[in-house]
Amino acid sequence: MKIFKSIVTLIVIAALGLIAYKGYIMYKEDKAAWKIEIINDSVKVRGLASVFSNEIGTVNKGDKYKVIDISLDDKRYVWYKIKLEKNKYGWIGSGRNEPYVKEINNPKRDEKEDYIVDYKKPIIKYEDEVYITKSLKTINYEHLIIEEDSPYDITSNVYYEAHPIDKLEPQFWIEYIVTDKSNNTNSIVQRIDFEELPKPSDVLDFKLLQEKRNK
């Protein structure tokens, strides 16, 4: 009888040890998991990664959720897929410029690059008031100062202002557009002078720039 009790006691101790070990492993995995913490008072949860998708719930400030998936296709929001409850999943959108969540343990997406979500727009600067170049074909971006950690692309549009308010002669303007790998986009405008003036038909009407800036 004593031997039987001893065996039972050993089995119980082993079982408890196994449960404690599994619990410890789960604790470590949970602690290291990629999570988001809600920092807004409340955030809507949607069925799909879109502001036009149906609202299926709400999460509140301080709530934490494991990240199941992520979508970076939206230029305004980063979307995180979370598990609300058993068999119920949804998406949270976090503003790229004003995040609604704080990331915890953002992991590597693969072995080649760190998967760090970039919320910020690139910063574009130049030193001189006027950019001087020979012609439309010689425009380059070497004079620009771009503050952006990730790879980015630069494009530009040139505008013709026929009747400037504060100038007697027509003016040309160049709009630089910088887009980083997370689709964060920023733009800045500089006056541009050409040695070989382009035809107004080869550039855009300044009114289009004004309309864009006023939106």
C-alpha positions as CSV (number, residue, x, y, z in Angstrom):
1,M,0.0,0.0,0.0
2,K,2.8,2.4,0.9
3,I,4.5,1.6,-2.4
4,F,1.3,2.3,-4.3
5,K,0.9,5.6,-2.5
6,S,4.5,6.5,-3.3
7,I,4.0,5.7,-7.0
8,V,0.8,7.8,-7.1
9,T,2.6,10.7,-5.3
10,L,5.5,10.5,-7.9
11,I,3.0,10.5,-10.7
12,V,1.2,13.5,-9.3
13,I,4.4,15.4,-8.7
14,A,5.6,14.6,-12.3
15,A,2.2,15.7,-13.7
16,L,2.3,18.9,-11.7
17,G,5.9,19.5,-12.9
18,L,4.9,18.9,-16.5
19,I,1.9,21.3,-16.2
20,A,4.2,23.9,-14.5
21,Y,6.8,23.5,-17.3
22,K,4.2,23.8,-20.0
23,G,2.8,26.9,-18.3
24,Y,6.3,28.4,-18.1
25,I,6.9,27.8,-21.8
26,M,3.5,29.3,-22.6
27,Y,4.3,32.3,-20.4
28,K,7.6,32.8,-22.1
29,E,6.0,32.5,-25.5
30,D,3.3,34.9,-24.6
31,K,5.8,37.4,-23.1
32,A,7.8,37.3,-26.3
33,A,4.8,37.4,-28.7
34,W,4.2,40.3,-31.0
35,K,1.4,42.4,-29.4
36,I,-0.2,45.7,-29.7
37,E,-1.5,47.8,-26.8
38,I,-4.4,50.2,-27.4
39,I,-3.3,53.8,-26.5
40,N,-6.5,55.6,-27.7
41,D,-9.5,55.7,-25.5
42,S,-11.3,53.3,-27.9
43,V,-10.6,51.8,-31.3
44,K,-13.1,50.2,-33.7
45,V,-12.6,46.6,-34.8
46,R,-13.6,45.8,-38.3
47,G,-14.2,42.6,-40.2
48,L,-11.7,43.5,-42.9
49,A,-8.6,45.7,-43.2
50,S,-10.6,48.7,-44.4
51,V,-12.4,51.7,-42.9
52,F,-15.4,50.8,-45.1
53,S,-15.6,47.3,-43.6
54,N,-18.4,46.5,-41.0
55,E,-17.6,47.3,-37.4
56,I,-17.6,44.1,-35.3
57,G,-16.5,45.4,-31.9
58,T,-14.5,47.9,-29.9
59,V,-11.3,47.7,-27.9
60,N,-10.3,50.1,-25.2
61,K,-7.2,51.9,-23.9
62,G,-4.8,49.5,-22.2
63,D,-6.1,46.4,-23.9
64,K,-3.4,44.1,-25.3
65,Y,-3.7,41.7,-28.2
66,K,-1.4,39.3,-30.1
67,V,-0.8,40.3,-33.7
68,I,-2.0,37.5,-36.0
69,D,-1.5,39.3,-39.3
70,I,-0.8,42.8,-40.6
71,S,-1.7,44.8,-43.7
72,L,0.3,47.8,-45.0
73,D,-1.6,48.4,-48.2
74,D,-3.5,51.4,-46.8
75,K,-1.6,54.7,-47.1
76,R,-3.4,56.2,-44.1
77,Y,-3.5,53.2,-41.7
78,V,-1.6,50.2,-40.6
79,W,-4.0,47.3,-40.0
80,Y,-3.5,44.6,-37.4
81,K,-5.5,41.3,-37.3
82,I,-6.4,40.3,-33.7
83,K,-8.4,37.6,-31.9
84,L,-11.3,39.2,-30.1
85,E,-12.6,36.1,-28.5
86,K,-12.9,32.4,-29.4
87,N,-13.3,31.9,-33.2
88,K,-13.8,35.7,-33.6
89,Y,-11.2,37.8,-35.4
90,G,-11.1,41.4,-36.6
91,W,-8.8,44.2,-37.8
92,I,-7.7,47.3,-36.0
93,G,-6.5,50.3,-38.0
94,S,-3.8,52.5,-36.5
95,G,-3.1,55.9,-38.0
96,R,0.3,56.1,-39.7
97,N,1.0,59.7,-38.5
98,E,-1.0,59.4,-35.2
99,P,-0.8,55.7,-34.1
100,Y,-3.7,54.3,-32.0
101,V,-1.6,51.5,-30.7
102,K,1.8,50.8,-29.2
103,E,3.7,47.9,-30.6
104,I,5.4,45.3,-28.4
105,N,8.0,42.8,-29.6
106,N,7.8,43.6,-33.3
107,P,9.6,40.6,-34.7
108,K,11.5,39.9,-37.9
109,R,9.2,39.1,-40.8
110,D,11.8,36.9,-42.4
111,E,15.5,36.3,-42.2
112,K,16.4,39.0,-44.7
113,E,14.9,42.2,-43.1
114,D,13.6,43.5,-39.8
115,Y,9.9,44.0,-40.1
116,I,9.4,47.3,-38.4
117,V,6.2,49.2,-39.1
118,D,6.9,52.7,-40.2
119,Y,4.2,55.2,-39.3
120,K,6.0,58.4,-40.1
121,K,6.1,60.4,-43.3
122,P,9.6,61.2,-44.8
123,I,10.9,64.7,-44.1
124,I,12.0,66.7,-47.1
125,K,14.3,69.7,-46.9
126,Y,16.3,72.0,-49.2
127,E,18.7,74.9,-48.4
128,D,18.1,77.4,-51.3
129,E,14.9,79.2,-52.0
130,V,15.3,78.6,-55.8
131,Y,16.5,75.4,-57.5
132,I,18.4,76.3,-60.7
133,T,18.8,73.8,-63.5
134,K,19.3,73.8,-67.3
135,S,16.1,72.2,-68.5
136,L,13.3,69.7,-67.6
137,K,15.6,66.9,-68.6
138,T,18.4,67.9,-66.1
139,I,16.2,68.0,-63.0
140,N,17.7,65.9,-60.2
141,Y,17.3,65.5,-56.5
142,E,20.9,65.8,-55.3
143,H,20.2,69.1,-53.5
144,L,17.4,67.6,-51.4
145,I,17.8,66.5,-47.8
146,I,15.6,63.5,-47.0
147,E,15.2,62.3,-43.5
148,E,13.9,58.7,-43.8
149,D,15.4,55.5,-42.5
150,S,13.9,53.1,-45.1
151,P,14.3,53.0,-48.9
152,Y,12.3,55.6,-50.7
153,D,11.4,56.9,-54.1
154,I,11.4,60.5,-55.3
155,T,9.2,61.8,-58.1
156,S,8.3,65.4,-59.1
157,N,5.9,67.6,-61.0
158,V,6.7,71.0,-62.5
159,Y,4.0,73.7,-62.5
160,Y,3.7,77.0,-64.5
161,E,2.3,80.1,-62.8
162,A,1.4,82.6,-65.4
163,H,0.4,85.5,-63.2
164,P,2.1,85.4,-59.8
165,I,0.6,87.8,-57.2
166,D,4.0,89.1,-56.0
167,K,6.1,88.8,-59.2
168,L,6.0,90.5,-62.6
169,E,7.2,87.5,-64.6
170,P,5.7,84.0,-64.7
171,Q,7.2,81.5,-62.3
172,F,7.9,77.8,-62.4
173,W,7.5,75.6,-59.3
174,I,8.6,72.0,-58.6
175,E,6.8,69.7,-56.3
176,Y,8.9,66.9,-54.9
177,I,7.1,63.7,-53.7
178,V,8.8,61.2,-51.5
179,T,7.3,57.8,-50.8
180,D,8.9,55.3,-48.5
181,K,8.6,51.5,-48.6
182,S,5.6,51.6,-46.2
183,N,3.8,53.9,-48.6
184,N,4.2,56.9,-46.4
185,T,4.2,59.9,-48.7
186,N,5.2,63.5,-48.2
187,S,5.7,66.4,-50.6
188,I,7.3,69.9,-50.6
189,V,7.3,72.7,-53.2
190,Q,10.3,74.8,-54.3
191,R,10.6,77.6,-56.9
192,I,12.6,76.4,-59.9
193,D,14.4,78.5,-62.6
194,F,15.5,77.1,-66.0
195,E,18.2,78.2,-68.4
196,E,16.1,76.8,-71.2
197,L,12.5,77.7,-70.4
198,P,10.1,74.8,-70.9
199,K,6.9,75.4,-72.8
200,P,3.8,75.8,-70.7
201,S,2.3,72.8,-72.5
202,D,5.2,70.6,-71.2
203,V,4.3,71.4,-67.5
204,L,1.2,71.5,-65.3
205,D,-1.0,74.5,-64.5
206,F,-0.2,76.1,-61.2
207,K,-3.9,76.0,-60.3
208,L,-3.7,72.2,-60.0
209,L,-1.0,72.6,-57.3
210,Q,-3.1,75.2,-55.5
211,E,-6.1,72.9,-55.6
212,K,-4.0,69.9,-54.3
213,R,-2.6,72.0,-51.4
214,N,-6.0,73.3,-50.4
215,K,-7.5,69.8,-50.0
